[in-house]
Every structure is written in C-alpha cells, then in structure tokens.
Amino acid sequence: MGNHGNAGVGGVVQDWTESIILFYAGPIGWATANMAEFTTLLKGSLFIKALNLGHFIVVEGDSLNAIKWCNKELRVPWMLRSIWGQVLDLEGLLLISCQHVFRESNGIVDGLTKRGVSMDSISILNDVNTE
C-alpha cells in the first residue's frame, strides 16, 4: 500500500479568522505517504487538544483518499486503522471535518513536512522556515 520511505509530518493550525496559531513538524521514520497523512492529522489534533485551542477542527489536505477516509466516505485500509483509531478516540473531545485542497495551496505544509524528516522529534515551531 504505497511506497515506503523516510517520512515526516508537518502542519499549520489556524483560528477561525485564518490567523496562524502554530506550526508543527517532525519525523515519523519509515512510513508510506498515507501513514504520514494520518499521523499528521493525529499529531495536529493532539496539539489542539493539549493546548485547548478549540473543539471544532477543519482539516485541509491534498490527499483525496485521506480526506475521503477522514470523512468516512471510504473504508480506512487495514494498515492505517491503528492511527485512525487514535484519531477516533479524540472524536468525543474534538469535532473533526476534512476538506480537500489542491496541492498548490498546501505549499507551507509540504515544506514543513520535508523539514520534519530531518528533525529530532515532532515539535511546535516558532517559524515556518522550510529551508
């Protein structure tokens, strides 16, 4: 299910006015792109919960399959069910809605994800410098 490789996660958390609250990124080791998509969703949700940043989350992603899995339009593949189960455990605390965006509008997140591969751990970042 997908090609494996050294992977990272990265995300941006914004409020309802689209003001940026935080950036996060970090490594997840050897994983498929789909595992990285779901791990990004999980880690972002955990940051939002831990920092008490709200209860309603709109996730934007450029992976159409991941968005369909998140919205329960398609069955989550067995390889991703462990990560997905952890996201579902948060659903009683957070309301998560997912929507597709084109890759061109997701450049900051792609840069954070690439930056995350070379980091020591998943962390909240002070800047979005993706170089």
JOPEBEL-V646357 format. One record per pair of residues at least 24 apart in sequence whose C-alpha atoms are under 10 Angstrom apart, sorted by sequence separation. I is the first residue (numbers start at 0). GAP is how many residues later the second one is. D is the distance in Angstrom with one decimal. If there is no record, write none. Layout:
# JOPEBEL-V646357
i->I gap->GAP d->D
i->I gap->GAP d->D
This chain:
# JOPEBEL-V646357
i->4 gap->24 d->7.8
i->5 gap->24 d->4.6
i->6 gap->24 d->5.8
i->8 gap->24 d->9.9
i->36 gap->24 d->8.2
i->3 gap->25 d->9.7
i->4 gap->25 d->5.2
i->5 gap->25 d->6.4
i->6 gap->25 d->7.5
i->7 gap->25 d->9.2
i->21 gap->25 d->9.4
i->36 gap->25 d->9.3
i->40 gap->25 d->9.6
i->70 gap->25 d->8.6
i->3 gap->26 d->6.3
i->4 gap->26 d->5.6
i->5 gap->26 d->8.5
i->6 gap->26 d->7.5
i->8 gap->26 d->9.7
i->9 gap->26 d->9.1
i->21 gap->26 d->9.6
i->36 gap->26 d->7.7
i->69 gap->26 d->8.4
i->70 gap->26 d->6.7
i->71 gap->26 d->9.9
i->2 gap->27 d->10.0
i->3 gap->27 d->5.0
i->4 gap->27 d->6.4
i->5 gap->27 d->9.7
i->7 gap->27 d->9.9
i->8 gap->27 d->6.1
i->9 gap->27 d->9.3
i->20 gap->27 d->10.0
i->69 gap->27 d->7.6
i->70 gap->27 d->6.1
i->2 gap->28 d->8.0
i->3 gap->28 d->4.4
i->4 gap->28 d->8.3
i->6 gap->28 d->8.9
i->7 gap->28 d->6.6
i->8 gap->28 d->7.5
i->36 gap->28 d->9.8
i->37 gap->28 d->7.2
i->69 gap->28 d->6.2
i->70 gap->28 d->8.3
i->1 gap->29 d->9.1
i->2 gap->29 d->5.5
i->3 gap->29 d->7.4
i->6 gap->29 d->6.6
i->7 gap->29 d->9.4
i->8 gap->29 d->9.3
i->9 gap->29 d->9.5
i->10 gap->29 d->6.9
i->33 gap->29 d->8.2
i->36 gap->29 d->6.8
i->37 gap->29 d->9.6
i->40 gap->29 d->9.2
i->68 gap->29 d->9.2
i->69 gap->29 d->9.0
i->1 gap->30 d->5.7
i->2 gap->30 d->7.2
i->3 gap->30 d->9.7
i->5 gap->30 d->9.9
i->8 gap->30 d->7.0
i->9 gap->30 d->6.3
i->10 gap->30 d->8.4
i->32 gap->30 d->9.2
i->36 gap->30 d->9.4
i->66 gap->30 d->9.0
i->67 gap->30 d->8.0
i->0 gap->31 d->7.5
i->1 gap->31 d->6.9
i->2 gap->31 d->9.3
i->3 gap->31 d->9.4
i->7 gap->31 d->9.0
i->8 gap->31 d->5.2
i->9 gap->31 d->9.3
i->12 gap->31 d->7.5
i->33 gap->31 d->8.4
i->34 gap->31 d->9.4
i->37 gap->31 d->9.5
i->66 gap->31 d->5.7
i->67 gap->31 d->8.5
i->0 gap->32 d->9.4
i->1 gap->32 d->7.4
i->7 gap->32 d->8.4
i->8 gap->32 d->8.9
i->10 gap->32 d->8.8
i->11 gap->32 d->8.1
i->12 gap->32 d->9.5
i->20 gap->32 d->8.8
i->33 gap->32 d->6.9
i->37 gap->32 d->8.6
i->65 gap->32 d->8.8
i->66 gap->32 d->6.1
i->67 gap->32 d->8.7
i->0 gap->33 d->8.5
i->1 gap->33 d->9.3
i->9 gap->33 d->9.0
i->10 gap->33 d->6.8
i->32 gap->33 d->9.9
i->65 gap->33 d->9.6
i->66 gap->33 d->6.2
i->0 gap->34 d->9.8
i->8 gap->34 d->8.4
i->9 gap->34 d->8.5
i->12 gap->34 d->9.1
i->65 gap->34 d->9.0
i->66 gap->34 d->9.5
i->8 gap->35 d->9.4
i->12 gap->35 d->8.0
i->55 gap->35 d->9.9
i->63 gap->35 d->8.6
i->64 gap->35 d->9.4
i->54 gap->36 d->9.4
i->62 gap->36 d->9.7
i->63 gap->36 d->6.2
i->54 gap->37 d->9.6
i->55 gap->37 d->9.1
i->56 gap->37 d->7.0
i->57 gap->37 d->8.4
i->58 gap->37 d->7.1
i->59 gap->37 d->8.7
i->60 gap->37 d->7.6
i->61 gap->37 d->8.7
i->62 gap->37 d->7.1
i->63 gap->37 d->8.5
i->14 gap->38 d->8.4
i->54 gap->38 d->6.6
i->55 gap->38 d->5.8
i->56 gap->38 d->5.9
i->57 gap->38 d->6.0
i->58 gap->38 d->6.1
i->59 gap->38 d->5.9
i->60 gap->38 d->6.6
i->61 gap->38 d->5.7
i->62 gap->38 d->8.3
i->63 gap->38 d->9.2
i->13 gap->39 d->9.6
i->14 gap->39 d->8.8
i->53 gap->39 d->9.5
i->54 gap->39 d->4.5
i->55 gap->39 d->4.7
i->56 gap->39 d->4.8
i->57 gap->39 d->4.8
i->58 gap->39 d->4.5
i->59 gap->39 d->5.1
i->60 gap->39 d->5.2
i->61 gap->39 d->5.1
i->62 gap->39 d->8.6
i->12 gap->40 d->9.2
i->15 gap->40 d->9.7
i->45 gap->40 d->9.7
i->53 gap->40 d->7.8
i->54 gap->40 d->5.9
i->55 gap->40 d->6.1
i->56 gap->40 d->6.1
i->57 gap->40 d->5.6
i->58 gap->40 d->6.2
i->59 gap->40 d->5.7
i->60 gap->40 d->5.6
i->61 gap->40 d->5.4
i->62 gap->40 d->8.3
i->15 gap->41 d->9.6
i->38 gap->41 d->9.3
i->41 gap->41 d->7.3
i->45 gap->41 d->8.7
i->48 gap->41 d->8.4
i->53 gap->41 d->9.4
i->54 gap->41 d->8.3
i->55 gap->41 d->7.9
i->56 gap->41 d->8.2
i->57 gap->41 d->7.2
i->58 gap->41 d->8.4
i->59 gap->41 d->6.0
i->60 gap->41 d->7.8
i->61 gap->41 d->5.2
i->14 gap->42 d->9.3
i->15 gap->42 d->9.5
i->37 gap->42 d->7.5
i->40 gap->42 d->9.3
i->41 gap->42 d->7.9
i->44 gap->42 d->7.7
i->58 gap->42 d->9.7
i->59 gap->42 d->9.3
i->60 gap->42 d->8.0
i->61 gap->42 d->8.8
i->13 gap->43 d->9.6
i->14 gap->43 d->9.9
i->33 gap->43 d->9.7
i->36 gap->43 d->9.9
i->37 gap->43 d->9.6
i->40 gap->43 d->9.1
i->41 gap->43 d->9.7
i->61 gap->43 d->8.6
i->12 gap->44 d->9.2
i->13 gap->44 d->9.6
i->34 gap->44 d->8.1
i->35 gap->44 d->9.9
i->37 gap->44 d->10.0
i->38 gap->44 d->6.6
i->41 gap->44 d->7.1
i->42 gap->44 d->9.1
i->45 gap->44 d->8.1
i->48 gap->44 d->7.8
i->60 gap->44 d->9.5
i->61 gap->44 d->7.0
i->12 gap->45 d->9.7
i->33 gap->45 d->9.3
i->34 gap->45 d->6.3
i->37 gap->45 d->6.6
i->38 gap->45 d->8.5
i->41 gap->45 d->5.6
i->44 gap->45 d->7.8
i->48 gap->45 d->7.6
i->59 gap->45 d->9.8
i->60 gap->45 d->7.4
i->12 gap->46 d->9.2
i->33 gap->46 d->7.7
i->34 gap->46 d->9.8
i->37 gap->46 d->6.9
i->40 gap->46 d->7.6
i->41 gap->46 d->9.3
i->44 gap->46 d->9.7
i->47 gap->46 d->8.9
i->59 gap->46 d->8.4
i->11 gap->47 d->9.8
i->31 gap->47 d->9.8
i->35 gap->47 d->9.9
i->38 gap->47 d->9.6
i->61 gap->47 d->9.9
i->10 gap->48 d->9.8
i->11 gap->48 d->9.8
i->31 gap->48 d->9.9
i->34 gap->48 d->7.9
i->37 gap->48 d->9.9
i->38 gap->48 d->9.0
i->41 gap->48 d->8.9
i->45 gap->48 d->9.8
i->60 gap->48 d->9.1
i->61 gap->48 d->9.7
i->10 gap->49 d->9.8
i->34 gap->49 d->9.6
i->37 gap->49 d->8.5
i->44 gap->49 d->8.0
i->10 gap->50 d->9.8
i->44 gap->50 d->10.0
i->44 gap->51 d->8.6
i->40 gap->55 d->9.7
i->40 gap->57 d->9.8
i->39 gap->73 d->8.9
i->0 gap->76 d->8.7
i->36 gap->76 d->9.9
i->46 gap->76 d->9.6
i->0 gap->77 d->9.9
i->35 gap->77 d->9.0
i->46 gap->77 d->8.5
i->0 gap->78 d->8.0
i->0 gap->79 d->10.0
i->42 gap->79 d->8.4
i->42 gap->80 d->9.7
i->43 gap->80 d->9.9
i->24 gap->84 d->8.9
i->22 gap->85 d->9.6
i->23 gap->85 d->9.2
i->22 gap->86 d->8.8
i->24 gap->86 d->9.5
i->25 gap->86 d->8.3
i->26 gap->86 d->8.3
i->24 gap->87 d->5.8
i->25 gap->87 d->7.2
i->26 gap->87 d->9.0
i->23 gap->88 d->7.4
i->24 gap->88 d->6.1
i->25 gap->88 d->8.8
i->26 gap->88 d->8.6
i->27 gap->88 d->8.4
i->28 gap->88 d->7.7
i->22 gap->89 d->8.1
i->23 gap->89 d->8.8
i->24 gap->89 d->8.6
i->25 gap->89 d->7.3
i->26 gap->89 d->5.0
i->27 gap->89 d->7.4
i->28 gap->89 d->9.9
i->24 gap->90 d->7.0
i->25 gap->90 d->3.7
i->26 gap->90 d->4.5
i->24 gap->91 d->4.7
i->25 gap->91 d->6.0
i->26 gap->91 d->6.7
i->27 gap->91 d->9.7
i->23 gap->92 d->8.4
i->24 gap->92 d->8.3
i->25 gap->92 d->7.5
i->26 gap->92 d->6.0
i->27 gap->92 d->9.8
i->24 gap->93 d->9.7
i->25 gap->93 d->5.4
i->26 gap->93 d->6.9
i->27 gap->93 d->8.2
i->11 gap->94 d->10.0
i->24 gap->94 d->7.9
i->25 gap->94 d->7.0
i->26 gap->94 d->6.0
i->27 gap->94 d->8.0
i->10 gap->95 d->9.7
i->24 gap->95 d->10.0
i->25 gap->95 d->5.2
i->26 gap->95 d->6.2
i->11 gap->96 d->8.0
i->24 gap->96 d->8.1
i->25 gap->96 d->3.7
i->26 gap->96 d->9.5
i->10 gap->97 d->8.1
i->11 gap->97 d->6.7
i->24 gap->97 d->5.4
i->25 gap->97 d->6.1
i->9 gap->98 d->8.7
i->10 gap->98 d->5.3
i->23 gap->98 d->7.0
i->24 gap->98 d->5.7
i->25 gap->98 d->8.9
i->9 gap->99 d->5.6
i->10 gap->99 d->8.4
i->23 gap->99 d->5.5
i->24 gap->99 d->6.8
i->25 gap->99 d->9.7
i->8 gap->100 d->8.5
i->9 gap->100 d->7.1
i->10 gap->100 d->9.4
i->11 gap->100 d->8.7
i->22 gap->100 d->8.5
i->23 gap->100 d->4.3
i->24 gap->100 d->7.2
i->8 gap->101 d->8.7
i->9 gap->101 d->7.8
i->10 gap->101 d->6.7
i->22 gap->101 d->5.8
i->23 gap->101 d->5.4
i->7 gap->102 d->9.7
i->8 gap->102 d->9.8
i->9 gap->102 d->4.7
i->10 gap->102 d->7.4
i->21 gap->102 d->6.8
i->22 gap->102 d->5.3
i->23 gap->102 d->8.8
i->8 gap->103 d->7.2
i->9 gap->103 d->4.2
i->21 gap->103 d->7.0
i->22 gap->103 d->7.1
i->23 gap->103 d->9.3
i->24 gap->103 d->9.7
i->7 gap->104 d->8.4
i->8 gap->104 d->4.6
i->9 gap->104 d->7.8
i->21 gap->104 d->7.5
i->22 gap->104 d->7.1
i->23 gap->104 d->8.9
i->7 gap->105 d->5.1
i->8 gap->105 d->7.7
i->9 gap->105 d->7.9
i->10 gap->105 d->9.9
i->21 gap->105 d->8.5
i->22 gap->105 d->6.8
i->6 gap->106 d->7.9
i->7 gap->106 d->6.3
i->8 gap->106 d->8.5
i->9 gap->106 d->6.4
i->21 gap->106 d->9.2
i->6 gap->107 d->7.9
i->7 gap->107 d->7.5
i->8 gap->107 d->5.8
i->9 gap->107 d->9.3
i->6 gap->108 d->10.0
i->7 gap->108 d->4.8
i->8 gap->108 d->7.4
i->6 gap->109 d->7.9
i->7 gap->109 d->4.3
i->6 gap->110 d->5.5
i->7 gap->110 d->8.0
i->5 gap->111 d->6.8
i->6 gap->111 d->9.1
i->7 gap->111 d->8.6
i->5 gap->112 d->9.4
i->9 gap->112 d->8.6
i->11 gap->112 d->9.7
i->7 gap->113 d->9.7
i->8 gap->113 d->7.8
i->9 gap->113 d->9.4
i->10 gap->113 d->9.5
i->11 gap->113 d->9.8
i->7 gap->114 d->8.7
i->9 gap->114 d->9.6
i->9 gap->115 d->10.0
i->11 gap->116 d->9.0
i->10 gap->117 d->9.9
